[in-house]
């Protein structure tokens, strides 16, 4: 969306966000462990701009997100992920404090009452105490956690209202995207089916094996057992050559705006109809249990050609280890109409949220880049 948007802040924000995410990853995973050198209290899991995150706090979060079926060998990786999430939240709170964002004690208390109120609106003290016990939290630490959540939420609202607006054209475009429905016809031949079709042409002769071994004498370790390995290599080359020949023929047909039916005949595979999908959604086979067709959804061919491809015209071929795919649009329902009055605010709010996310990323970036983060969980025993 940001590439086609007329609003500069959306276009700029869209490109900057990728750089920002890279920075966060580098900050989160790339900082060396200087804790022991700094002779810091070993009960501290991390320092974030000098502010401590204790190992007790990390353990509490680990219990909260504990998966009973988790692989014990991956506990260290999970601990690192949880610590990174805590660090990010601490950075957000620190930045909120820098902006002067605050919430009152009354707001925090009201939020806690709302969380633990029953249907009649009465505060459920029993549920509150059980939650504190289960998470091994004091009232002070729980209050602090709710306070931080509210501070970050208020910061997001503040950034969202800092002159962020959307044009009528953007509302129309977003409304079209929200209500669009697409569908494709696709054909696929698996590598195994291609092998069956090629039949005797895939037979590898002794002479071919001998010639291949002569060309690659350095790769021979045991002539008696290496013959099978060289035979399989030759077989793979033959299959790849057959695939490339099919792909070249279909690509040539596509370049001439050839029909999907003609390309499907060249491919010789099964023709199917996908489930309907919206822009940005993966392409799936029809039915409740239809699998996602990643080979098409994630291909450059689909991303680059679908919008311009007319129904009935064939795409270029998509070749991977499993086989070869082609597709053609079967349905393109997209209308650039203004949304109804009842939906206008909803669409505009959606756009404002997206723009605010980009703005927040750009604003946070310098603060995150300068953050001083030190971790100390390498020697912590698995739980």
N, C-alpha and C positions, 0 to 999 in steps of 0.2 A: 504494500500500500504506500509506504513512504517514498518509493521511487517515482510513483506517478502523482503524488500529492502536490497541489499548488502552494501549500503553505510551507515556507522555508524551514520553519522550526521542525516540521515533521520529517522533511527530507534530510536535513542536517542531523537531527536526532537519530534517525534510522541508521545512518552510517556510523555515528559516534558510539552507539550502543554496543556494537561488536568490539570496538577497541576497549570500551569500558569493562565489558565482561572479561576480556583477556587480562586486563589489569587486575581485576578482582581475583582471578585464578592464580596469577603470579604472586599476588600478595598472600593469598590463602595457603599456597602450597610451596612457594619458592623461598621463604625466609629461613635462614639458618637458625639452629638452636643454640643461642648464646646463654641460656638460663644458668647453666652450671658455671660458666665463665664469670657471670655477673654475681655469682654467689647469692642468688635469690632464694627465698624460702621454697623448699622442695614440695610444699603442699600447694604450690601455685601451678596451675596447668598452663597458663599463658599470661602474658602482659600485653595489654592493648593501649598504646600510648601511655604506658606507666600504670594503667588501671588493672588490677588483678582479676583473673578468672580462676577460682579455686578448683582443685581436683574434686572437692565435695560437690560443687555445682555441676561439674562435668559428669560425675557419677549419677547425680540426680536426673540429668537429662538422658543419660544412657539408659537408666531404668524406665524412664517415660517412653522411650522409643524402642524398648527391648523387643526383639523378635525371638520367640521361643524356638523357632525352627531355623534360626540363623546359623550359618556355618561358623564354628568356633575359630577356624583359621582366619576368618575375615574380621575378627573383633577389633584388631588394631586399625584397620581401614575404616571401620564404622566409627570408632572413637575419634579418629581424625576428622571425619565428615561432621560429626556432631559438634566437635570443638570449633570447626570452621563456621558452622551456623551460629554458634554463640558469639564468636568473634565478630561476625558480620552484624549481628543485632547490636552488639556493644558499640561498634563504629557508628551505626545509625543513631543510637541514643546520644553518643558524644557529639555528633554533628547537629542533632536537634538542640542540644544544650548550647552549642555554639551559636545557633540561630536565635536563641532566647525563647524557644518553645517550651511551654510548661503546662502542667495540668494541676488542678487543685486537689487537695485531699478529699474534698467532697465528691469530685468526679470519680476518683479511684474507689471510694467507698460505695458510691452508687453503682459502679460497674460490677464490683464484687457481689453486692446484693442482687443485682440482676442475674448474674451467672448462677447463683445458688438459690433463686426463688422458685417456689413450686407454681403450679398452674393458677393458684389463687393469689399469687404475688407475695406470699409469706416467705421470709428468709428461712432456709433449711439449714440450721446450724449443724445438724448431724452430718449432712452431706459435705459441708464445708470442712469439718474436722477430719472426716474420713479421707478427703482429698489431701489435706495437709499430711496426714499420717502415711498415706500411700506413696506420696512423693517425697517424704522425709523433709518437709519444708516447715519453717517457722512462719508465724503470721507476718513477721517483718519481711522475710524473703519473698513470700507470696505477694504481699503488697507491692514490693519493689518490682516484681516481674510484671504485674498488671500495670503499674505506673509506667514502666518502660514501653509496654505495648501501646498505651494511650499516647505517649509522647511521640512515638514514631508515626502513629496514625494521624495525629494532628499535624505533623510535619508534611506528610503526604498531602493532606488537605490544603495546607498553606501553599505548597508548590503548585498544586492543581489549580489554584485560584489566582496565581500570579500572571494575569494577562493571557491565560491560555484560552484561545477561542478557536472555533472552526467555521469555515465558510459554508454557504449553502451548497456549493458544488461538492464539497467533501462529504456533506451529509447525504447527498444524492448518490455519490459513488459508494459510500459505505452501505447504504440501504440496498443498493444493487448487489453488492457482495453478500450481504446477509441473507438475501432472498434468492440467490442464484442456485440452480440445480444443474449438474452436469452428469453425463454418462458416456461410456465408451464401449465400442465393440473392440475386442482384441483377439488375436490369434497367437498360438504358442505351440512350438514344437520342442519337446524335451530332448536333451542330449541322448538319452537312451533310445528314444523313438528314432532319432536321426541315425543312430548306429544301425538299428534294424533296417532302416530304409536303404542305407548305403550297402548293407549286406556284404557280398564277396569282395567289394572294392576295398574293404578295410583289412583284408587278409594280408598279413605281413610275411613275406617270403624270407627264406634263409639268406638269399643273396642280399636283400635289403638290410638284414641284420649285420651280415659280414661287412657290407659297405659302410654302415654307420659306425661299427666298431673300428674299422680302419681309419675313419675320419677323427675318431675320438680315442686314440690309443692311451692318452694320459688319464682318461677316466676309467680305464679297465683295471679292476682289482683282482678278479678271479674270472677268467674267460668262460669257465664252465657255468657259473651261476649268473654272470652279468648279461648273458644273452636275453634272459627274460626281461631284465630291466631295460635293455636297449629296444626290445620288441615293444614294450609298453610305451616307450618314448616315441617310437615311430608311429604307433597307433594314435597317440594323442595328437601328433602333428597332422595326421591324415584327417582326424575329426575337426581340428581347428581350421584346416584348409577348406573343408567342406562348409563349415560355418561361414567363413570369410567369403566364400563364393556366393552363398545365399544372401548374406548381408549386402554384398556389392550389388547383386541383381535388384534387390528390393530398394536400396538407396538410389539406384539409378532410376527406378520406376517412380519413386517419391519425388525426385528432382524434376520429373516431367509431369507432376500432378496426377500420377497414375492412381487407379482405383484400389481401394482396400481389398476388394474381392480378387483382383488380379494378383495382388501381393500375397494374399492368403493361399492362392493356388500355388504360387512359387514356394511358399513356406511349407505347405503340405500339412499344417497342424490343425488343431481343433479351434473353431471359432466360438467365442462366448460373449456374453453381455455382462458388463460390470454392474454393481449396485450404484445407485445415484450418490453423488458426493458434492460437497460445497467447496469453494476455493480454499485451498490450504489443507483440506482433509485428504487422508490417504485413499487410494483406490482399492476397493475390495470386491471380491466375488459376490454375487447376489446371495441373498438368504441370511438368516440370523447368524449362522456359523461360518459365513464366507470369510476366507482368509484374505489378508492384506496382500496386494500384489506389489511388493516393494520394488521389484525390478523395473516396473513402469513408473510408479509414484515418485521414486527417488532418482529417476534418470534425467539427464540433461535433455534428452530427446523430448520427453514429455513437457518439461519446464519451458523449453524454447519453442516448441511447435504447436502445442495444443490450442493456444488462443488463436493462432492464425490458420489452423487446419480446418478445412471445410468438411462437413459430414460426407462420408463416402470416399474421401481421399485418404491414401495410406500415409502413415508416418514413416520415418526411417526405421531401420531395424534396431532392436535393442538386444545385444548379445551378452550373455554371461555364462557362468559355469553350468547353470541348470539347463540352458537352451536359448532359444531366440523368440522374441516377442515383436509384434507390430500392433498398432491400434488406429482407430479412427473415431472422431466424435459421433456419438449417437444422439446426444441431447445437449443443447446449450441454451438453457432458459435463464437469460439475464436481461433485465430491463432497467434502464436508467431513469426511473421515475422518482419524484420526490415522495418521501414517506408520508403516510397519513399523519394528521395532527397528533393522534394518540401515540404514534411511534417516533415522532420527530425528536422529542427530548431524550428518549431512550438511545437513539442512534447518536445524537450529539454528545450525550454523556459517555457513550462508548468511545467515541473519538477523543474526547477530552481526557479520558483515562489513559488512552494510549499515548497521547501527546505529553501528559503529565509524567508518564513513566520515562519518556525520553528526556524531558527536562530534568527530572530527578537524577537520572543517570549522569547527565552532563554536569549538574551542580555538585553531585557527590564526588565526581572523579578526582578533582585535585586533592580533596580531603583524604580519600582512600589511598591515593598515590603516596602521600606523605606519612601515612600511618606507620607507626613503629610497633611491629608485632613480634613477640618472642614466644616460642612454644616449649613446653617441657613435659611431653607425655611419652617420650620414647621408652623410658624405663618402667612405665606403669604396667603392672601385671594385668593379664586378661581377667575379666570378671566372669 
